[in-house]
Each structure stands twice: as C-alpha cells, then as structure tokens.
Amino acid sequence: MTIAQAERTKLIEQYRLHDKDSGSPEVQVAILTSEIQALTEHLKAHSKDYSSRRGLIKKVNRRSTLLRYLARTEDQRYHALVERLGLRH
C-alpha cells in the first residue's frame, strides 16, 4: 500500500525543514506514518493478508529506527515531531 503522490507531496511540504528538503527524518517518519495508517485500515478489512502484514511490520520498524535516531541526535526535534504526529513515545 502506497500513498498517492499528491498526499506524499503534501506531507513533504508540511514536514520539510527547508525548501529543498525531501529526505529529513521528519519527512520520512510522516510518510511512513501515513502508509502505516493506510495499511492498518486495509488489514482491518483483510485480516488474512499476510504479505501486507509483513510490509506493515517492516514500515513500523523503519519508523521506529528513524525515531530512535532522531531522539538520539536531536531531542527537541524528536519531541516536536512525536507531538505533531500524535504518536506515543
């Protein structure tokens, strides 16, 4: 499950740090969060779709890795991002 290009562009514009930023941890976590939410909704309707479940677990682990990196290097940015996305920490 991927998100639409328009939604991806909107997320990049919303979470970027400067005009040419498209790959900062904040942007990556925002995109992964959107994809995780879409996959979660998909799996509610298709509970035996194990391939999608595996993809969901991989995305959750990737987001967790990025969040740990951000918490380790830039604690204030980490807390701001978690608050903005409404994630548990």
N, C-alpha and C positions, 0 to 999 in steps of 0.2 A: 504494500500500500504506500503509494507516494502521494504527496500533496500536490495540488495544482500549482502551476508556475506562477499564477497571479498571487496566490496565497504565500508562496515562498518569497516572492519579491516584496510583498507587503511586510513579511516578518523581517527580512533583511533590512529594509528601510527603517523599521521600528526599533530594532535592537543593535544597529551598527554603531560603532564608536566614532567614525569619521566618514566622509563622503565616499571613499573608495573601499571601505571595509565590507567584506562579504564572508570572511572566514574566522572572525574572532570567536572565542569560546562562547560568548553571549549569543551570537547569531546561530552557531551550531546547536547550542542547547535549546534555543527557541524552536528551531526547525525540527529537531528530534522530538521535542515535547508535542508539537503539533502532529507529527507522524505517529507517536505513541498513542495519542488520544484517538486518532482515526483507526488504528489497529485494534485498540481496546473496544471501540464500538463495533467493529467488524466481528471480533471474536465473541461478543455477546450474542450475535445472531448465528454465528457459525462456530460452535464450540468445539467441533472435531477437526478444525482446520489446523493441523499440527505444524504445517510449514509456516503459516502466518504467525503462529505462536512462537516458533523458533526465531523468526525475524523480530518479533516484539521483544523477546528476551535480549537479543543482540543489541537492539536500539536502546533499551533500558540500561544495559551495561555500558554502552558507549557514552550515554548521557551521564551516568554515574562517574565514569572516568574523567570526563571533562569538568564536571562539577568539583570533583576532588582536586583536580589540577588548579582550578580557579580559586578554591578555598585555600590551597597551599600557597599560591603565589600572590593573589590579590584578594584579601579577605573582605574588604569593603565592596568590591565589585561582585563577589560571590553572594553576599547577603542582599545586595540590591537586586540581583537577578532572581534569586530564590523568592524574594518578596514580590517582585514584579510578575513572575510566572505563577505564583501561588503554589509552589512546591513545598513539600515537607523537607526539613533538614535536620 
